[in-house]
Amino acid sequence: MKRYLGLISLLLIISFIFLGFIVPQVLHPLPESLDIWLLLLLLFGSFFAALFSVKGRLKTITLIISSLGMLGLLVLTIFAIGMILFGNFGT
């Protein structure tokens, strides 16, 4: 099973990019909270599948791509917490 985790991770990150950025209209019929949970589940699933997959070129590629997504999520979370604590940064 660990042999296929790199491919599963690649499929999850491609579906995250496809649903989140290329065709976001697919998610509009869903409620807003379910929409966000689905994208977070795809991102976390991709990261952890890449993390536990067998060593190789595919693991390296998927781990880099999903780590960039996790880093973006961390930056967005820090920015949101900063907005809550300090108000709007622009004024």
DOFI-439975 format. One record per atom (N, C-alpha, C): residue number from 1; residue in one letter; atom name; x, y, z. Coordinates in Angstrom, 1 decimal, padded with zeros to 4 digits, always signed. Layout:
<pts>
     k   r    a        x        y        z
   NUM   a   CA        X        Y        Z
...
</pts>
This chain:
<pts>
     k   r    a        x        y        z
     1   m    N   +000.8   -001.2   +000.0
     1   m   CA   +000.0   +000.0   +000.0
     1   m    C   +000.9   +001.3   +000.0
     2   k    N   +002.0   +001.2   +000.7
     2   k   CA   +002.8   +002.4   +000.8
     2   k    C   +003.4   +002.7   -000.6
     3   r    N   +003.5   +001.7   -001.4
     3   r   CA   +004.0   +001.9   -002.8
     3   r    C   +003.1   +002.9   -003.6
     4   y    N   +001.9   +002.9   -003.4
     4   y   CA   +000.9   +003.7   -004.1
     4   y    C   +000.6   +005.0   -003.5
     5   l    N   +001.1   +005.3   -002.3
     5   l   CA   +000.8   +006.6   -001.6
     5   l    C   +001.3   +007.8   -002.4
     6   g    N   +002.4   +007.7   -003.1
     6   g   CA   +002.9   +008.8   -003.9
     6   g    C   +001.9   +009.2   -005.0
     7   l    N   +001.4   +008.2   -005.6
     7   l   CA   +000.4   +008.4   -006.7
     7   l    C   -000.9   +008.9   -006.2
     8   i    N   -001.3   +008.4   -005.0
     8   i   CA   -002.5   +008.9   -004.4
     8   i    C   -002.3   +010.4   -004.0
     9   s    N   -001.2   +010.7   -003.4
     9   s   CA   -000.9   +012.1   -003.0
     9   s    C   -000.9   +013.0   -004.2
    10   l    N   -000.4   +012.5   -005.3
    10   l   CA   -000.3   +013.4   -006.6
    10   l    C   -001.8   +013.6   -007.1
    11   l    N   -002.6   +012.6   -007.0
    11   l   CA   -004.0   +012.7   -007.4
    11   l    C   -004.8   +013.7   -006.5
    12   l    N   -004.5   +013.6   -005.2
    12   l   CA   -005.2   +014.5   -004.3
    12   l    C   -004.8   +015.9   -004.5
    13   i    N   -003.5   +016.2   -004.7
    13   i   CA   -003.0   +017.6   -004.9
    13   i    C   -003.5   +018.1   -006.2
    14   i    N   -003.6   +017.3   -007.2
    14   i   CA   -004.1   +017.7   -008.5
    14   i    C   -005.6   +018.1   -008.4
    15   s    N   -006.4   +017.2   -007.7
    15   s   CA   -007.8   +017.5   -007.5
    15   s    C   -008.0   +018.8   -006.6
    16   f    N   -007.1   +019.0   -005.6
    16   f   CA   -007.1   +020.2   -004.8
    16   f    C   -006.9   +021.5   -005.7
    17   i    N   -005.9   +021.4   -006.5
    17   i   CA   -005.6   +022.6   -007.4
    17   i    C   -006.8   +022.7   -008.4
    18   f    N   -007.3   +021.6   -009.0
    18   f   CA   -008.3   +021.7   -009.9
    18   f    C   -009.6   +022.3   -009.3
    19   l    N   -010.0   +021.8   -008.2
    19   l   CA   -011.3   +022.3   -007.5
    19   l    C   -011.1   +023.6   -006.9
    20   g    N   -009.9   +023.9   -006.4
    20   g   CA   -009.7   +025.2   -005.7
    20   g    C   -009.4   +026.4   -006.6
    21   f    N   -008.7   +026.1   -007.7
    21   f   CA   -008.3   +027.3   -008.5
    21   f    C   -008.7   +027.3   -009.9
    22   i    N   -008.8   +026.1   -010.6
    22   i   CA   -009.1   +026.1   -012.0
    22   i    C   -010.6   +026.1   -012.2
    23   v    N   -011.4   +025.3   -011.5
    23   v   CA   -012.8   +025.2   -011.7
    23   v    C   -013.5   +025.3   -010.3
    24   p    N   -013.5   +026.5   -009.7
    24   p   CA   -014.1   +026.6   -008.4
    24   p    C   -015.6   +026.6   -008.4
    25   q    N   -016.2   +026.8   -009.6
    25   q   CA   -017.7   +026.8   -009.7
    25   q    C   -018.3   +025.4   -009.4
    26   v    N   -017.5   +024.4   -009.4
    26   v   CA   -018.0   +023.1   -009.1
    26   v    C   -018.4   +023.0   -007.6
    27   l    N   -017.8   +023.8   -006.8
    27   l   CA   -018.0   +023.7   -005.3
    27   l    C   -019.1   +024.7   -004.9
    28   h    N   -019.6   +025.6   -005.8
    28   h   CA   -020.6   +026.6   -005.4
    28   h    C   -021.9   +026.0   -004.9
    29   p    N   -022.4   +024.8   -005.4
    29   p   CA   -023.7   +024.3   -004.9
    29   p    C   -023.5   +023.8   -003.4
    30   l    N   -022.3   +023.5   -003.0
    30   l   CA   -022.1   +023.1   -001.6
    30   l    C   -022.2   +024.2   -000.6
    31   p    N   -022.5   +024.0   +000.6
    31   p   CA   -022.5   +025.0   +001.6
    31   p    C   -021.0   +025.5   +001.8
    32   e    N   -020.8   +026.7   +002.3
    32   e   CA   -019.5   +027.3   +002.4
    32   e    C   -018.6   +026.6   +003.3
    33   s    N   -019.1   +026.1   +004.4
    33   s   CA   -018.3   +025.4   +005.4
    33   s    C   -017.8   +024.0   +004.8
    34   l    N   -018.7   +023.3   +004.1
    34   l   CA   -018.4   +022.0   +003.5
    34   l    C   -017.4   +022.2   +002.4
    35   d    N   -017.5   +023.3   +001.7
    35   d   CA   -016.6   +023.6   +000.6
    35   d    C   -015.1   +023.8   +001.2
    36   i    N   -015.0   +024.5   +002.2
    36   i   CA   -013.7   +024.7   +002.9
    36   i    C   -013.1   +023.4   +003.5
    37   w    N   -014.0   +022.6   +004.1
    37   w   CA   -013.6   +021.4   +004.7
    37   w    C   -013.1   +020.4   +003.6
    38   l    N   -013.8   +020.3   +002.5
    38   l   CA   -013.4   +019.5   +001.4
    38   l    C   -012.0   +019.8   +000.9
    39   l    N   -011.7   +021.1   +000.7
    39   l   CA   -010.4   +021.5   +000.2
    39   l    C   -009.3   +021.3   +001.2
    40   l    N   -009.6   +021.5   +002.5
    40   l   CA   -008.6   +021.2   +003.6
    40   l    C   -008.3   +019.7   +003.7
    41   l    N   -009.4   +018.9   +003.5
    41   l   CA   -009.2   +017.5   +003.6
    41   l    C   -008.3   +017.0   +002.4
    42   l    N   -008.5   +017.6   +001.2
    42   l   CA   -007.7   +017.2   +000.1
    42   l    C   -006.2   +017.6   +000.3
    43   l    N   -006.0   +018.8   +000.9
    43   l   CA   -004.7   +019.3   +001.1
    43   l    C   -003.9   +018.5   +002.2
    44   f    N   -004.6   +018.3   +003.3
    44   f   CA   -004.0   +017.5   +004.4
    44   f    C   -003.8   +016.0   +003.9
    45   g    N   -004.7   +015.4   +003.2
    45   g   CA   -004.6   +014.1   +002.7
    45   g    C   -003.4   +013.9   +001.8
    46   s    N   -003.2   +014.9   +000.9
    46   s   CA   -002.1   +014.9   +000.0
    46   s    C   -000.8   +015.0   +000.7
    47   f    N   -000.7   +015.9   +001.7
    47   f   CA   +000.5   +016.0   +002.5
    47   f    C   +000.9   +014.8   +003.2
    48   f    N   -000.1   +014.2   +004.0
    48   f   CA   +000.3   +013.0   +004.8
    48   f    C   +000.5   +011.8   +003.9
    49   a    N   -000.2   +011.7   +002.8
    49   a   CA   +000.1   +010.6   +001.9
    49   a    C   +001.5   +010.7   +001.3
    50   a    N   +001.9   +011.9   +000.9
    50   a   CA   +003.3   +012.1   +000.4
    50   a    C   +004.3   +011.8   +001.5
    51   l    N   +004.0   +012.2   +002.7
    51   l   CA   +004.9   +012.1   +003.8
    51   l    C   +005.2   +010.6   +004.2
    52   f    N   +004.2   +009.7   +004.1
    52   f   CA   +004.4   +008.3   +004.4
    52   f    C   +004.6   +007.4   +003.2
    53   s    N   +004.8   +008.0   +002.0
    53   s   CA   +005.0   +007.1   +000.9
    53   s    C   +006.4   +006.6   +000.8
    54   v    N   +006.7   +005.7   -000.1
    54   v   CA   +008.0   +005.1   -000.3
    54   v    C   +008.9   +006.1   -000.9
    55   k    N   +010.2   +006.1   -000.5
    55   k   CA   +011.2   +007.0   -001.1
    55   k    C   +011.2   +006.9   -002.6
    56   g    N   +011.5   +008.0   -003.3
    56   g   CA   +011.6   +008.0   -004.7
    56   g    C   +011.3   +009.4   -005.3
    57   r    N   +011.4   +009.5   -006.6
    57   r   CA   +011.2   +010.8   -007.2
    57   r    C   +009.8   +011.3   -007.1
    58   l    N   +008.8   +010.4   -007.1
    58   l   CA   +007.4   +010.8   -007.0
    58   l    C   +007.1   +011.4   -005.6
    59   k    N   +007.7   +010.7   -004.6
    59   k   CA   +007.5   +011.2   -003.2
    59   k    C   +008.1   +012.6   -003.1
    60   t    N   +009.3   +012.9   -003.6
    60   t   CA   +009.9   +014.2   -003.6
    60   t    C   +009.0   +015.2   -004.2
    61   i    N   +008.5   +014.9   -005.4
    61   i   CA   +007.7   +015.9   -006.1
    61   i    C   +006.4   +016.2   -005.4
    62   t    N   +005.7   +015.2   -005.0
    62   t   CA   +004.4   +015.4   -004.3
    62   t    C   +004.6   +016.0   -002.9
    63   l    N   +005.7   +015.7   -002.2
    63   l   CA   +006.0   +016.3   -000.9
    63   l    C   +006.3   +017.8   -001.1
    64   i    N   +007.0   +018.2   -002.1
    64   i   CA   +007.3   +019.6   -002.4
    64   i    C   +006.1   +020.4   -002.7
    65   i    N   +005.2   +019.8   -003.6
    65   i   CA   +004.0   +020.5   -004.0
    65   i    C   +003.0   +020.7   -002.8
    66   s    N   +002.8   +019.6   -002.1
    66   s   CA   +001.9   +019.6   -001.0
    66   s    C   +002.5   +020.5   +000.2
    67   s    N   +003.8   +020.5   +000.3
    67   s   CA   +004.4   +021.4   +001.4
    67   s    C   +004.2   +022.8   +001.1
    68   l    N   +004.2   +023.2   -000.2
    68   l   CA   +003.9   +024.6   -000.6
    68   l    C   +002.5   +024.9   -000.2
    69   g    N   +001.6   +024.0   -000.5
    69   g   CA   +000.2   +024.2   -000.1
    69   g    C   +000.0   +024.4   +001.4
    70   m    N   +000.7   +023.6   +002.2
    70   m   CA   +000.7   +023.7   +003.7
    70   m    C   +001.3   +025.0   +004.1
    71   l    N   +002.4   +025.4   +003.5
    71   l   CA   +003.0   +026.7   +003.8
    71   l    C   +002.1   +027.8   +003.6
    72   g    N   +001.4   +027.8   +002.4
    72   g   CA   +000.4   +028.8   +002.1
    72   g    C   -000.7   +028.8   +003.1
    73   l    N   -001.2   +027.7   +003.6
    73   l   CA   -002.2   +027.6   +004.6
    73   l    C   -001.7   +028.2   +005.9
    74   l    N   -000.5   +027.9   +006.3
    74   l   CA   +000.1   +028.5   +007.5
    74   l    C   +000.2   +030.0   +007.4
    75   v    N   +000.6   +030.5   +006.3
    75   v   CA   +000.7   +032.0   +006.1
    75   v    C   -000.7   +032.6   +006.2
    76   l    N   -001.7   +032.0   +005.6
    76   l   CA   -003.0   +032.5   +005.6
    76   l    C   -003.6   +032.5   +007.0
    77   t    N   -003.3   +031.4   +007.8
    77   t   CA   -003.7   +031.3   +009.2
    77   t    C   -003.1   +032.4   +010.0
    78   i    N   -001.8   +032.6   +009.9
    78   i   CA   -001.1   +033.7   +010.6
    78   i    C   -001.6   +035.0   +010.3
    79   f    N   -001.9   +035.3   +009.0
    79   f   CA   -002.5   +036.6   +008.6
    79   f    C   -003.9   +036.8   +009.2
    80   a    N   -004.7   +035.7   +009.2
    80   a   CA   -006.1   +035.8   +009.8
    80   a    C   -006.0   +036.1   +011.3
    81   i    N   -005.1   +035.4   +012.0
    81   i   CA   -004.9   +035.6   +013.4
    81   i    C   -004.4   +037.1   +013.7
    82   g    N   -003.5   +037.5   +012.8
    82   g   CA   -003.0   +038.9   +013.0
    82   g    C   -004.1   +039.9   +012.7
    83   m    N   -005.0   +039.6   +011.8
    83   m   CA   -006.2   +040.5   +011.5
    83   m    C   -007.1   +040.6   +012.7
    84   i    N   -007.3   +039.4   +013.4
    84   i   CA   -008.2   +039.3   +014.5
    84   i    C   -007.6   +040.1   +015.7
    85   l    N   -006.3   +040.0   +015.9
    85   l   CA   -005.6   +040.6   +017.1
    85   l    C   -005.3   +042.1   +016.9
    86   f    N   -004.9   +042.5   +015.7
    86   f   CA   -004.4   +043.8   +015.5
    86   f    C   -005.3   +044.7   +014.6
    87   g    N   -006.4   +044.1   +014.1
    87   g   CA   -007.2   +044.9   +013.1
    87   g    C   -006.7   +044.9   +011.7
    88   n    N   -007.2   +045.8   +010.9
    88   n   CA   -006.8   +045.8   +009.5
    88   n    C   -005.3   +046.4   +009.5
    89   f    N   -004.5   +045.7   +008.7
    89   f   CA   -003.1   +046.1   +008.6
    89   f    C   -002.9   +047.3   +007.7
    90   g    N   -003.9   +047.6   +006.8
    90   g   CA   -003.8   +048.7   +005.8
    90   g    C   -004.1   +050.0   +006.4
    91   t    N   -004.7   +050.2   +007.5
    91   t   CA   -005.1   +051.5   +008.1
    91   t    C   -004.2   +051.9   +009.2
</pts>
